[in-house]
Amino acid sequence: MAAALIHVDAVQKERLAWRAKLRGESFCPEVRDAADLYLDVPVENEPELLHLAKTANDAADRRIKNRDETVG
């Protein structure tokens, strides 16, 4: 394995650490897994995947808003 120095912002570090904890892993394997996932996506599919991710996030936001309105 080759060493690499990467810079992530505080939010990225927090999110990666949280995911690592959920999976019972340390920070480094989580970063490697994230890089592998990113590299596994063919470049030509990125626009479609970004659209799908945005659509899924928008739908989740609507569900949360509806739940909040129902409860509150």
mmCIF file of the N, C-alpha and C atoms, coordinates in Angstrom:
data_MODEL
# 
_entry.id   MODEL 
# 
loop_
_atom_site.group_PDB 
_atom_site.id 
_atom_site.type_symbol 
_atom_site.label_atom_id 
_atom_site.label_alt_id 
_atom_site.label_comp_id 
_atom_site.label_asym_id 
_atom_site.label_entity_id 
_atom_site.label_seq_id 
_atom_site.pdbx_PDB_ins_code 
_atom_site.Cartn_x 
_atom_site.Cartn_y 
_atom_site.Cartn_z 
_atom_site.occupancy 
_atom_site.B_iso_or_equiv 
_atom_site.pdbx_formal_charge 
_atom_site.auth_seq_id 
_atom_site.auth_comp_id 
_atom_site.auth_asym_id 
_atom_site.auth_atom_id 
_atom_site.pdbx_PDB_model_num 
ATOM 1   N N  . MET A 1 1  ? 0.841   -1.163 0.000   1.00 0.00 ? 1  MET A N  1 
ATOM 2   C CA . MET A 1 1  ? 0.000   0.000  0.000   1.00 0.00 ? 1  MET A CA 1 
ATOM 3   C C  . MET A 1 1  ? 0.895   1.238  0.000   1.00 0.00 ? 1  MET A C  1 
ATOM 4   N N  . ALA A 1 2  ? 0.502   2.231  -0.772  1.00 0.00 ? 2  ALA A N  1 
ATOM 5   C CA . ALA A 1 2  ? 1.264   3.481  -0.845  1.00 0.00 ? 2  ALA A CA 1 
ATOM 6   C C  . ALA A 1 2  ? 0.635   4.526  0.061   1.00 0.00 ? 2  ALA A C  1 
ATOM 7   N N  . ALA A 1 3  ? 1.465   5.313  0.702   1.00 0.00 ? 3  ALA A N  1 
ATOM 8   C CA . ALA A 1 3  ? 0.968   6.382  1.577   1.00 0.00 ? 3  ALA A CA 1 
ATOM 9   C C  . ALA A 1 3  ? 0.623   7.603  0.736   1.00 0.00 ? 3  ALA A C  1 
ATOM 10  N N  . ALA A 1 4  ? -0.376  8.341  1.185   1.00 0.00 ? 4  ALA A N  1 
ATOM 11  C CA . ALA A 1 4  ? -0.780  9.576  0.508   1.00 0.00 ? 4  ALA A CA 1 
ATOM 12  C C  . ALA A 1 4  ? -1.287  10.561 1.549   1.00 0.00 ? 4  ALA A C  1 
ATOM 13  N N  . LEU A 1 5  ? -0.943  11.806 1.354   1.00 0.00 ? 5  LEU A N  1 
ATOM 14  C CA . LEU A 1 5  ? -1.438  12.865 2.232   1.00 0.00 ? 5  LEU A CA 1 
ATOM 15  C C  . LEU A 1 5  ? -2.611  13.514 1.520   1.00 0.00 ? 5  LEU A C  1 
ATOM 16  N N  . ILE A 1 6  ? -3.773  13.517 2.169   1.00 0.00 ? 6  ILE A N  1 
ATOM 17  C CA . ILE A 1 6  ? -4.936  14.187 1.586   1.00 0.00 ? 6  ILE A CA 1 
ATOM 18  C C  . ILE A 1 6  ? -5.440  15.230 2.567   1.00 0.00 ? 6  ILE A C  1 
ATOM 19  N N  . HIS A 1 7  ? -6.091  16.232 2.030   1.00 0.00 ? 7  HIS A N  1 
ATOM 20  C CA . HIS A 1 7  ? -6.685  17.273 2.867   1.00 0.00 ? 7  HIS A CA 1 
ATOM 21  C C  . HIS A 1 7  ? -8.194  17.203 2.690   1.00 0.00 ? 7  HIS A C  1 
ATOM 22  N N  . VAL A 1 8  ? -8.909  17.093 3.786   1.00 0.00 ? 8  VAL A N  1 
ATOM 23  C CA . VAL A 1 8  ? -10.369 17.112 3.766   1.00 0.00 ? 8  VAL A CA 1 
ATOM 24  C C  . VAL A 1 8  ? -10.816 18.243 4.685   1.00 0.00 ? 8  VAL A C  1 
ATOM 25  N N  . ASP A 1 9  ? -11.993 18.774 4.404   1.00 0.00 ? 9  ASP A N  1 
ATOM 26  C CA . ASP A 1 9  ? -12.480 19.818 5.302   1.00 0.00 ? 9  ASP A CA 1 
ATOM 27  C C  . ASP A 1 9  ? -13.057 19.170 6.555   1.00 0.00 ? 9  ASP A C  1 
ATOM 28  N N  . ALA A 1 10 ? -13.389 19.988 7.517   1.00 0.00 ? 10 ALA A N  1 
ATOM 29  C CA . ALA A 1 10 ? -13.839 19.472 8.818   1.00 0.00 ? 10 ALA A CA 1 
ATOM 30  C C  . ALA A 1 10 ? -15.100 18.626 8.691   1.00 0.00 ? 10 ALA A C  1 
ATOM 31  N N  . VAL A 1 11 ? -16.016 19.025 7.830   1.00 0.00 ? 11 VAL A N  1 
ATOM 32  C CA . VAL A 1 11 ? -17.267 18.273 7.658   1.00 0.00 ? 11 VAL A CA 1 
ATOM 33  C C  . VAL A 1 11 ? -16.983 16.913 7.023   1.00 0.00 ? 11 VAL A C  1 
ATOM 34  N N  . GLN A 1 12 ? -16.132 16.879 6.018   1.00 0.00 ? 12 GLN A N  1 
ATOM 35  C CA . GLN A 1 12 ? -15.773 15.604 5.395   1.00 0.00 ? 12 GLN A CA 1 
ATOM 36  C C  . GLN A 1 12 ? -15.124 14.673 6.407   1.00 0.00 ? 12 GLN A C  1 
ATOM 37  N N  . LYS A 1 13 ? -14.220 15.209 7.216   1.00 0.00 ? 13 LYS A N  1 
ATOM 38  C CA . LYS A 1 13 ? -13.545 14.383 8.219   1.00 0.00 ? 13 LYS A CA 1 
ATOM 39  C C  . LYS A 1 13 ? -14.552 13.828 9.216   1.00 0.00 ? 13 LYS A C  1 
ATOM 40  N N  . GLU A 1 14 ? -15.465 14.680 9.660   1.00 0.00 ? 14 GLU A N  1 
ATOM 41  C CA . GLU A 1 14 ? -16.490 14.243 10.615  1.00 0.00 ? 14 GLU A CA 1 
ATOM 42  C C  . GLU A 1 14 ? -17.376 13.151 10.009  1.00 0.00 ? 14 GLU A C  1 
ATOM 43  N N  . ARG A 1 15 ? -17.789 13.339 8.765   1.00 0.00 ? 15 ARG A N  1 
ATOM 44  C CA . ARG A 1 15 ? -18.653 12.350 8.109   1.00 0.00 ? 15 ARG A CA 1 
ATOM 45  C C  . ARG A 1 15 ? -17.925 11.018 7.902   1.00 0.00 ? 15 ARG A C  1 
ATOM 46  N N  . LEU A 1 16 ? -16.685 11.085 7.485   1.00 0.00 ? 16 LEU A N  1 
ATOM 47  C CA . LEU A 1 16 ? -15.909 9.855  7.297   1.00 0.00 ? 16 LEU A CA 1 
ATOM 48  C C  . LEU A 1 16 ? -15.690 9.135  8.624   1.00 0.00 ? 16 LEU A C  1 
ATOM 49  N N  . ALA A 1 17 ? -15.393 9.885  9.661   1.00 0.00 ? 17 ALA A N  1 
ATOM 50  C CA . ALA A 1 17 ? -15.188 9.284  10.981  1.00 0.00 ? 17 ALA A CA 1 
ATOM 51  C C  . ALA A 1 17 ? -16.474 8.639  11.483  1.00 0.00 ? 17 ALA A C  1 
ATOM 52  N N  . TRP A 1 18 ? -17.602 9.294  11.266  1.00 0.00 ? 18 TRP A N  1 
ATOM 53  C CA . TRP A 1 18 ? -18.899 8.756  11.680  1.00 0.00 ? 18 TRP A CA 1 
ATOM 54  C C  . TRP A 1 18 ? -19.189 7.440  10.961  1.00 0.00 ? 18 TRP A C  1 
ATOM 55  N N  . ARG A 1 19 ? -18.958 7.432  9.632   1.00 0.00 ? 19 ARG A N  1 
ATOM 56  C CA . ARG A 1 19 ? -19.193 6.210  8.860   1.00 0.00 ? 19 ARG A CA 1 
ATOM 57  C C  . ARG A 1 19 ? -18.248 5.092  9.306   1.00 0.00 ? 19 ARG A C  1 
ATOM 58  N N  . ALA A 1 20 ? -17.007 5.443  9.574   1.00 0.00 ? 20 ALA A N  1 
ATOM 59  C CA . ALA A 1 20 ? -16.044 4.435  10.030  1.00 0.00 ? 20 ALA A CA 1 
ATOM 60  C C  . ALA A 1 20 ? -16.502 3.826  11.349  1.00 0.00 ? 20 ALA A C  1 
ATOM 61  N N  . LYS A 1 21 ? -16.977 4.665  12.252  1.00 0.00 ? 21 LYS A N  1 
ATOM 62  C CA . LYS A 1 21 ? -17.444 4.176  13.555  1.00 0.00 ? 21 LYS A CA 1 
ATOM 63  C C  . LYS A 1 21 ? -18.637 3.241  13.377  1.00 0.00 ? 21 LYS A C  1 
ATOM 64  N N  . LEU A 1 22 ? -19.565 3.596  12.491  1.00 0.00 ? 22 LEU A N  1 
ATOM 65  C CA . LEU A 1 22 ? -20.730 2.741  12.232  1.00 0.00 ? 22 LEU A CA 1 
ATOM 66  C C  . LEU A 1 22 ? -20.319 1.364  11.719  1.00 0.00 ? 22 LEU A C  1 
ATOM 67  N N  . ARG A 1 23 ? -19.274 1.341  10.929  1.00 0.00 ? 23 ARG A N  1 
ATOM 68  C CA . ARG A 1 23 ? -18.820 0.094  10.331  1.00 0.00 ? 23 ARG A CA 1 
ATOM 69  C C  . ARG A 1 23 ? -17.786 -0.626 11.177  1.00 0.00 ? 23 ARG A C  1 
ATOM 70  N N  . GLY A 1 24 ? -17.392 -0.029 12.297  1.00 0.00 ? 24 GLY A N  1 
ATOM 71  C CA . GLY A 1 24 ? -16.389 -0.650 13.143  1.00 0.00 ? 24 GLY A CA 1 
ATOM 72  C C  . GLY A 1 24 ? -15.000 -0.606 12.531  1.00 0.00 ? 24 GLY A C  1 
ATOM 73  N N  . GLU A 1 25 ? -14.756 0.391  11.710  1.00 0.00 ? 25 GLU A N  1 
ATOM 74  C CA . GLU A 1 25 ? -13.459 0.554  11.046  1.00 0.00 ? 25 GLU A CA 1 
ATOM 75  C C  . GLU A 1 25 ? -12.753 1.786  11.588  1.00 0.00 ? 25 GLU A C  1 
ATOM 76  N N  . SER A 1 26 ? -11.493 1.915  11.230  1.00 0.00 ? 26 SER A N  1 
ATOM 77  C CA . SER A 1 26 ? -10.785 3.147  11.550  1.00 0.00 ? 26 SER A CA 1 
ATOM 78  C C  . SER A 1 26 ? -10.963 4.123  10.383  1.00 0.00 ? 26 SER A C  1 
ATOM 79  N N  . PHE A 1 27 ? -10.455 5.306  10.560  1.00 0.00 ? 27 PHE A N  1 
ATOM 80  C CA . PHE A 1 27 ? -10.628 6.374  9.569   1.00 0.00 ? 27 PHE A CA 1 
ATOM 81  C C  . PHE A 1 27 ? -9.997  6.017  8.218   1.00 0.00 ? 27 PHE A C  1 
ATOM 82  N N  . CYS A 1 28 ? -8.788  5.494  8.210   1.00 0.00 ? 28 CYS A N  1 
ATOM 83  C CA . CYS A 1 28 ? -8.070  5.232  6.955   1.00 0.00 ? 28 CYS A CA 1 
ATOM 84  C C  . CYS A 1 28 ? -8.791  4.248  6.018   1.00 0.00 ? 28 CYS A C  1 
ATOM 85  N N  . PRO A 1 29 ? -9.270  3.109  6.511   1.00 0.00 ? 29 PRO A N  1 
ATOM 86  C CA . PRO A 1 29 ? -10.003 2.220  5.610   1.00 0.00 ? 29 PRO A CA 1 
ATOM 87  C C  . PRO A 1 29 ? -11.267 2.880  5.040   1.00 0.00 ? 29 PRO A C  1 
ATOM 88  N N  . GLU A 1 30 ? -11.891 3.739  5.828   1.00 0.00 ? 30 GLU A N  1 
ATOM 89  C CA . GLU A 1 30 ? -13.091 4.422  5.334   1.00 0.00 ? 30 GLU A CA 1 
ATOM 90  C C  . GLU A 1 30 ? -12.738 5.361  4.189   1.00 0.00 ? 30 GLU A C  1 
ATOM 91  N N  . VAL A 1 31 ? -11.622 6.061  4.313   1.00 0.00 ? 31 VAL A N  1 
ATOM 92  C CA . VAL A 1 31 ? -11.169 6.946  3.237   1.00 0.00 ? 31 VAL A CA 1 
ATOM 93  C C  . VAL A 1 31 ? -10.841 6.128  1.989   1.00 0.00 ? 31 VAL A C  1 
ATOM 94  N N  . ARG A 1 32 ? -10.150 4.991  2.164   1.00 0.00 ? 32 ARG A N  1 
ATOM 95  C CA . ARG A 1 32 ? -9.839  4.127  1.014   1.00 0.00 ? 32 ARG A CA 1 
ATOM 96  C C  . ARG A 1 32 ? -11.113 3.614  0.348   1.00 0.00 ? 32 ARG A C  1 
ATOM 97  N N  . ASP A 1 33 ? -12.100 3.208  1.151   1.00 0.00 ? 33 ASP A N  1 
ATOM 98  C CA . ASP A 1 33 ? -13.357 2.729  0.586   1.00 0.00 ? 33 ASP A CA 1 
ATOM 99  C C  . ASP A 1 33 ? -14.074 3.834  -0.183  1.00 0.00 ? 33 ASP A C  1 
ATOM 100 N N  . ALA A 1 34 ? -14.046 5.043  0.355   1.00 0.00 ? 34 ALA A N  1 
ATOM 101 C CA . ALA A 1 34 ? -14.681 6.173  -0.334  1.00 0.00 ? 34 ALA A CA 1 
ATOM 102 C C  . ALA A 1 34 ? -13.983 6.446  -1.667  1.00 0.00 ? 34 ALA A C  1 
ATOM 103 N N  . ALA A 1 35 ? -12.660 6.389  -1.665  1.00 0.00 ? 35 ALA A N  1 
ATOM 104 C CA . ALA A 1 35 ? -11.908 6.598  -2.903  1.00 0.00 ? 35 ALA A CA 1 
ATOM 105 C C  . ALA A 1 35 ? -12.207 5.483  -3.908  1.00 0.00 ? 35 ALA A C  1 
ATOM 106 N N  . ASP A 1 36 ? -12.264 4.239  -3.447  1.00 0.00 ? 36 ASP A N  1 
ATOM 107 C CA . ASP A 1 36 ? -12.592 3.125  -4.338  1.00 0.00 ? 36 ASP A CA 1 
ATOM 108 C C  . ASP A 1 36 ? -13.973 3.306  -4.965  1.00 0.00 ? 36 ASP A C  1 
ATOM 109 N N  . LEU A 1 37 ? -14.946 3.686  -4.154  1.00 0.00 ? 37 LEU A N  1 
ATOM 110 C CA . LEU A 1 37 ? -16.302 3.891  -4.675  1.00 0.00 ? 37 LEU A CA 1 
ATOM 111 C C  . LEU A 1 37 ? -16.306 4.981  -5.727  1.00 0.00 ? 37 LEU A C  1 
ATOM 112 N N  . TYR A 1 38 ? -15.639 6.083  -5.454  1.00 0.00 ? 38 TYR A N  1 
ATOM 113 C CA . TYR A 1 38 ? -15.550 7.185  -6.408  1.00 0.00 ? 38 TYR A CA 1 
ATOM 114 C C  . TYR A 1 38 ? -14.890 6.724  -7.706  1.00 0.00 ? 38 TYR A C  1 
ATOM 115 N N  . LEU A 1 39 ? -13.802 5.980  -7.596  1.00 0.00 ? 39 LEU A N  1 
ATOM 116 C CA . LEU A 1 39 ? -13.067 5.546  -8.779  1.00 0.00 ? 39 LEU A CA 1 
ATOM 117 C C  . LEU A 1 39 ? -13.789 4.465  -9.562  1.00 0.00 ? 39 LEU A C  1 
ATOM 118 N N  . ASP A 1 40 ? -14.698 3.744  -8.924  1.00 0.00 ? 40 ASP A N  1 
ATOM 119 C CA . ASP A 1 40 ? -15.461 2.700  -9.608  1.00 0.00 ? 40 ASP A CA 1 
ATOM 120 C C  . ASP A 1 40 ? -16.539 3.266  -10.535 1.00 0.00 ? 40 ASP A C  1 
ATOM 121 N N  . VAL A 1 41 ? -16.883 4.529  -10.361 1.00 0.00 ? 41 VAL A N  1 
ATOM 122 C CA . VAL A 1 41 ? -17.916 5.148  -11.196 1.00 0.00 ? 41 VAL A CA 1 
ATOM 123 C C  . VAL A 1 41 ? -17.264 5.657  -12.481 1.00 0.00 ? 41 VAL A C  1 
ATOM 124 N N  . PRO A 1 42 ? -17.678 5.126  -13.630 1.00 0.00 ? 42 PRO A N  1 
ATOM 125 C CA . PRO A 1 42 ? -17.113 5.627  -14.886 1.00 0.00 ? 42 PRO A CA 1 
ATOM 126 C C  . PRO A 1 42 ? -17.411 7.119  -15.050 1.00 0.00 ? 42 PRO A C  1 
ATOM 127 N N  . VAL A 1 43 ? -16.442 7.838  -15.542 1.00 0.00 ? 43 VAL A N  1 
ATOM 128 C CA . VAL A 1 43 ? -16.567 9.294  -15.681 1.00 0.00 ? 43 VAL A CA 1 
ATOM 129 C C  . VAL A 1 43 ? -17.809 9.669  -16.486 1.00 0.00 ? 43 VAL A C  1 
ATOM 130 N N  . GLU A 1 44 ? -18.114 8.907  -17.508 1.00 0.00 ? 44 GLU A N  1 
ATOM 131 C CA . GLU A 1 44 ? -19.262 9.250  -18.358 1.00 0.00 ? 44 GLU A CA 1 
ATOM 132 C C  . GLU A 1 44 ? -20.598 9.094  -17.628 1.00 0.00 ? 44 GLU A C  1 
ATOM 133 N N  . ASN A 1 45 ? -20.638 8.377  -16.513 1.00 0.00 ? 45 ASN A N  1 
ATOM 134 C CA . ASN A 1 45 ? -21.877 8.189  -15.747 1.00 0.00 ? 45 ASN A CA 1 
ATOM 135 C C  . ASN A 1 45 ? -22.069 9.227  -14.651 1.00 0.00 ? 45 ASN A C  1 
ATOM 136 N N  . GLU A 1 46 ? -21.061 10.049 -14.393 1.00 0.00 ? 46 GLU A N  1 
ATOM 137 C CA . GLU A 1 46 ? -21.143 10.996 -13.285 1.00 0.00 ? 46 GLU A CA 1 
ATOM 138 C C  . GLU A 1 46 ? -22.342 11.944 -13.364 1.00 0.00 ? 46 GLU A C  1 
ATOM 139 N N  . PRO A 1 47 ? -22.622 12.570 -14.521 1.00 0.00 ? 47 PRO A N  1 
ATOM 140 C CA . PRO A 1 47 ? -23.778 13.484 -14.560 1.00 0.00 ? 47 PRO A CA 1 
ATOM 141 C C  . PRO A 1 47 ? -25.090 12.793 -14.198 1.00 0.00 ? 47 PRO A C  1 
ATOM 142 N N  . GLU A 1 48 ? -25.300 11.591 -14.697 1.00 0.00 ? 48 GLU A N  1 
ATOM 143 C CA . GLU A 1 48 ? -26.526 10.850 -14.388 1.00 0.00 ? 48 GLU A CA 1 
ATOM 144 C C  . GLU A 1 48 ? -26.591 10.504 -12.899 1.00 0.00 ? 48 GLU A C  1 
ATOM 145 N N  . LEU A 1 49 ? -25.472 10.070 -12.340 1.00 0.00 ? 49 LEU A N  1 
ATOM 146 C CA . LEU A 1 49 ? -25.448 9.721  -10.923 1.00 0.00 ? 49 LEU A CA 1 
ATOM 147 C C  . LEU A 1 49 ? -25.647 10.948 -10.042 1.00 0.00 ? 49 LEU A C  1 
ATOM 148 N N  . LEU A 1 50 ? -25.085 12.082 -10.431 1.00 0.00 ? 50 LEU A N  1 
ATOM 149 C CA . LEU A 1 50 ? -25.299 13.313 -9.674  1.00 0.00 ? 50 LEU A CA 1 
ATOM 150 C C  . LEU A 1 50 ? -26.774 13.705 -9.688  1.00 0.00 ? 50 LEU A C  1 
ATOM 151 N N  . HIS A 1 51 ? -27.419 13.545 -10.842 1.00 0.00 ? 51 HIS A N  1 
ATOM 152 C CA . HIS A 1 51 ? -28.852 13.838 -10.945 1.00 0.00 ? 51 HIS A CA 1 
ATOM 153 C C  . HIS A 1 51 ? -29.661 12.895 -10.051 1.00 0.00 ? 51 HIS A C  1 
ATOM 154 N N  . LEU A 1 52 ? -29.334 11.606 -10.078 1.00 0.00 ? 52 LEU A N  1 
ATOM 155 C CA . LEU A 1 52 ? -30.044 10.640 -9.244  1.00 0.00 ? 52 LEU A CA 1 
ATOM 156 C C  . LEU A 1 52 ? -29.855 10.948 -7.755  1.00 0.00 ? 52 LEU A C  1 
ATOM 157 N N  . ALA A 1 53 ? -28.643 11.311 -7.379  1.00 0.00 ? 53 ALA A N  1 
ATOM 158 C CA . ALA A 1 53 ? -28.376 11.644 -5.974  1.00 0.00 ? 53 ALA A CA 1 
ATOM 159 C C  . ALA A 1 53 ? -29.160 12.876 -5.557  1.00 0.00 ? 53 ALA A C  1 
ATOM 160 N N  . LYS A 1 54 ? -29.209 13.898 -6.416  1.00 0.00 ? 54 LYS A N  1 
ATOM 161 C CA . LYS A 1 54 ? -29.958 15.110 -6.097  1.00 0.00 ? 54 LYS A CA 1 
ATOM 162 C C  . LYS A 1 54 ? -31.442 14.801 -5.977  1.00 0.00 ? 54 LYS A C  1 
ATOM 163 N N  . THR A 1 55 ? -31.967 13.991 -6.875  1.00 0.00 ? 55 THR A N  1 
ATOM 164 C CA . THR A 1 55 ? -33.376 13.605 -6.827  1.00 0.00 ? 55 THR A CA 1 
ATOM 165 C C  . THR A 1 55 ? -33.686 12.853 -5.532  1.00 0.00 ? 55 THR A C  1 
ATOM 166 N N  . ALA A 1 56 ? -32.810 11.924 -5.153  1.00 0.00 ? 56 ALA A N  1 
ATOM 167 C CA . ALA A 1 56 ? -33.020 11.167 -3.913  1.00 0.00 ? 56 ALA A CA 1 
ATOM 168 C C  . ALA A 1 56 ? -32.948 12.079 -2.696  1.00 0.00 ? 56 ALA A C  1 
ATOM 169 N N  . ASN A 1 57 ? -31.996 13.002 -2.674  1.00 0.00 ? 57 ASN A N  1 
ATOM 170 C CA . ASN A 1 57 ? -31.888 13.942 -1.554  1.00 0.00 ? 57 ASN A CA 1 
ATOM 171 C C  . ASN A 1 57 ? -33.112 14.848 -1.465  1.00 0.00 ? 57 ASN A C  1 
ATOM 172 N N  . ASP A 1 58 ? -33.593 15.313 -2.609  1.00 0.00 ? 58 ASP A N  1 
ATOM 173 C CA . ASP A 1 58 ? -34.789 16.161 -2.623  1.00 0.00 ? 58 ASP A CA 1 
ATOM 174 C C  . ASP A 1 58 ? -36.005 15.400 -2.083  1.00 0.00 ? 58 ASP A C  1 
ATOM 175 N N  . ALA A 1 59 ? -36.136 14.134 -2.491  1.00 0.00 ? 59 ALA A N  1 
ATOM 176 C CA . ALA A 1 59 ? -37.253 13.320 -2.017  1.00 0.00 ? 59 ALA A CA 1 
ATOM 177 C C  . ALA A 1 59 ? -37.154 13.100 -0.509  1.00 0.00 ? 59 ALA A C  1 
ATOM 178 N N  . ALA A 1 60 ? -35.955 12.832 -0.020  1.00 0.00 ? 60 ALA A N  1 
ATOM 179 C CA . ALA A 1 60 ? -35.767 12.644 1.423   1.00 0.00 ? 60 ALA A CA 1 
ATOM 180 C C  . ALA A 1 60 ? -36.104 13.923 2.173   1.00 0.00 ? 60 ALA A C  1 
ATOM 181 N N  . ASP A 1 61 ? -35.679 15.068 1.647   1.00 0.00 ? 61 ASP A N  1 
ATOM 182 C CA . ASP A 1 61 ? -35.992 16.348 2.281   1.00 0.00 ? 61 ASP A CA 1 
ATOM 183 C C  . ASP A 1 61 ? -37.500 16.579 2.351   1.00 0.00 ? 61 ASP A C  1 
ATOM 184 N N  . ARG A 1 62 ? -38.225 16.212 1.283   1.00 0.00 ? 62 ARG A N  1 
ATOM 185 C CA . ARG A 1 62 ? -39.688 16.363 1.289   1.00 0.00 ? 62 ARG A CA 1 
ATOM 186 C C  . ARG A 1 62 ? -40.328 15.470 2.341   1.00 0.00 ? 62 ARG A C  1 
ATOM 187 N N  . ARG A 1 63 ? -39.845 14.227 2.458   1.00 0.00 ? 63 ARG A N  1 
ATOM 188 C CA . ARG A 1 63 ? -40.395 13.307 3.460   1.00 0.00 ? 63 ARG A CA 1 
ATOM 189 C C  . ARG A 1 63 ? -40.151 13.832 4.866   1.00 0.00 ? 63 ARG A C  1 
ATOM 190 N N  . ILE A 1 64 ? -38.953 14.339 5.103   1.00 0.00 ? 64 ILE A N  1 
ATOM 191 C CA . ILE A 1 64 ? -38.639 14.883 6.429   1.00 0.00 ? 64 ILE A CA 1 
ATOM 192 C C  . ILE A 1 64 ? -39.515 16.090 6.730   1.00 0.00 ? 64 ILE A C  1 
ATOM 193 N N  . LYS A 1 65 ? -39.687 16.963 5.752   1.00 0.00 ? 65 LYS A N  1 
ATOM 194 C CA . LYS A 1 65 ? -40.530 18.147 5.943   1.00 0.00 ? 65 LYS A CA 1 
ATOM 195 C C  . LYS A 1 65 ? -41.970 17.726 6.238   1.00 0.00 ? 65 LYS A C  1 
ATOM 196 N N  . ASN A 1 66 ? -42.487 16.759 5.481   1.00 0.00 ? 66 ASN A N  1 
ATOM 197 C CA . ASN A 1 66 ? -43.852 16.277 5.711   1.00 0.00 ? 66 ASN A CA 1 
ATOM 198 C C  . ASN A 1 66 ? -44.006 15.671 7.100   1.00 0.00 ? 66 ASN A C  1 
ATOM 199 N N  . ARG A 1 67 ? -43.004 14.897 7.520   1.00 0.00 ? 67 ARG A N  1 
ATOM 200 C CA . ARG A 1 67 ? -43.041 14.297 8.856   1.00 0.00 ? 67 ARG A CA 1 
ATOM 201 C C  . ARG A 1 67 ? -43.016 15.382 9.925   1.00 0.00 ? 67 ARG A C  1 
ATOM 202 N N  . ASP A 1 68 ? -42.149 16.380 9.748   1.00 0.00 ? 68 ASP A N  1 
ATOM 203 C CA . ASP A 1 68 ? -42.053 17.474 10.708  1.00 0.00 ? 68 ASP A CA 1 
ATOM 204 C C  . ASP A 1 68 ? -43.378 18.232 10.811  1.00 0.00 ? 68 ASP A C  1 
ATOM 205 N N  . GLU A 1 69 ? -44.036 18.439 9.670   1.00 0.00 ? 69 GLU A N  1 
ATOM 206 C CA . GLU A 1 69 ? -45.313 19.155 9.670   1.00 0.00 ? 69 GLU A CA 1 
ATOM 207 C C  . GLU A 1 69 ? -46.407 18.313 10.339  1.00 0.00 ? 69 GLU A C  1 
ATOM 208 N N  . THR A 1 70 ? -46.330 16.997 10.160  1.00 0.00 ? 70 THR A N  1 
ATOM 209 C CA . THR A 1 70 ? -47.323 16.112 10.766  1.00 0.00 ? 70 THR A CA 1 
ATOM 210 C C  . THR A 1 70 ? -47.144 16.062 12.283  1.00 0.00 ? 70 THR A C  1 
ATOM 211 N N  . VAL A 1 71 ? -45.903 15.962 12.725  1.00 0.00 ? 71 VAL A N  1 
ATOM 212 C CA . VAL A 1 71 ? -45.620 15.861 14.151  1.00 0.00 ? 71 VAL A CA 1 
ATOM 213 C C  . VAL A 1 71 ? -45.787 17.208 14.848  1.00 0.00 ? 71 VAL A C  1 
ATOM 214 N N  . GLY A 1 72 ? -45.296 18.257 14.206  1.00 0.00 ? 72 GLY A N  1 
ATOM 215 C CA . GLY A 1 72 ? -45.277 19.572 14.833  1.00 0.00 ? 72 GLY A CA 1 
ATOM 216 C C  . GLY A 1 72 ? -46.495 20.320 14.556  1.00 0.00 ? 72 GLY A C  1 
# 
